[in-house]
Amino acid sequence: MVMYADRGAGAEKSFRQRAGMSMDVQTVRAKSNPSQRIIAGGIVLAFLYWASVVIMTLLVSILMAYFLDPIVELLERFRVPRAVGSLVVLLVVTALLFTLGWGVWDRVQAFAQDWPKYSQVLKGFSKAFDEFIEKIESAFRGIQAEEQGARLVVQQEKESPVRAVLLRGLGSLYTLLLVVSFVPFLVFFMLAAKRDIWHATMQLFPPTERTRVKEALEDLSVILRSYVVGNLLVAGILSVAGWIFFVIIGLDYPFLLGVTSGVLNLVPYLGTVLAWLPPLVMGMTKFGTNVAAYVGIAAMISFMHLIAINVLIPALVGKQVHLNALSVTIALLFWGWMWGGMGLILAIPITAVMKVVCDHVEEWQPVGRWLST
């Protein structure tokens, strides 16, 4: 009996050892090493770059769906079916955007006809700048004639051919048409099937995690909706304020300049500087070499954008988007490099989504705190 007991104890001990070894093996297999993480990160970056059109289309559709969902819910309270309400809201918004786009396009065509007048002024400023640079270069006596000739040849080779410019423009136009054609359908499906999509999304997670996922999605809804609504209101206010200002100082195409200023406000920090350029170019034909006028225009535009950033956005958007200046700047740099102008507009919503996810995942909470401190 003792022998059998010893055998049983030995068998149990060996079983525990094997079980422990298998658990250790599973634990080791579950962990990823740094090289695997780097490879996975590279795959994600490559996917974000090559599938940029698809991802940007989805993100724009999601933002529009969050923006229009309260209106659809309001129609539901009046016993309007959700699918019908979604279709009506989408048609009304599409008509409004088409009307606004038609007005802007009419102003753009008029500006294109007057472009030779502005191009002559720009050529004059460019010639004066080139002469200034040549004077600086002539001050350096170590420059040899051979080097100057070589530099001129290189400059001629770097000139962009018209064909390449047209091809790039056609590519951008194709991307824009692709996004515009798919967004309405995606927004309609997201609005009409919201509850089904919500239920199906919950089923993707185990029952023990659904409460946390639900809280994260609710926080995400509040942040995205407040961000979209607040920024659109701020853009509208800045467009009207800029329009009035440009009418007062007598610039051509004040409506077009006002809309441009309001849209550029969607890009934090960088949008303020970019908003200087259109009115400064327009002012060249009116103010000539009056530097004080250009300084006044830049100062007024900066003042309006600072009021928007420090007063209007906190009041309309609220404090839901807790992002520090460094994380916002890094996000603008990265997504602008990745997706261009659209990346600059989507950088803040994407970073806000990342912060919400980090706040609700225990292992990633330090990253969320870093983004907000």
Secondary structure, DSSP 8 states (H G I E B T S, - for coil): -HHHHHHHHHHHHHHHHHHHHHHHHHHHHHS--HHHHHHHHHHHHHHHHHTHHHHHHHHHHHHHHHHHHHHHHHHHHTT--HHHHHHHHHHHHHHHHHHHHHHHHHHHHHHHHTHHHHHHHHHHHHHHHHHHHHHHHHT-TT--HHHHHHHHHHHHHT---HHHHHHHHHHHHHHHHHHHHHHHHHHHHHHHTHHHHHHHHHHTS-GGGHHHHHHHHHHHHHHHHHHHHHHHHHHHHHHHHHHHHHHHHT-S-HHHHHHHHHHHTTSTTHHHHHTTHHHHHHHHHHHTT-HHHHHHHHHHHHHHHHHIIIIIHHHHH-S-----HHHHHHHHHHHHHHHTHHHHHHHHHHHHHHHHHHHHSGGGHHHHHHHH-
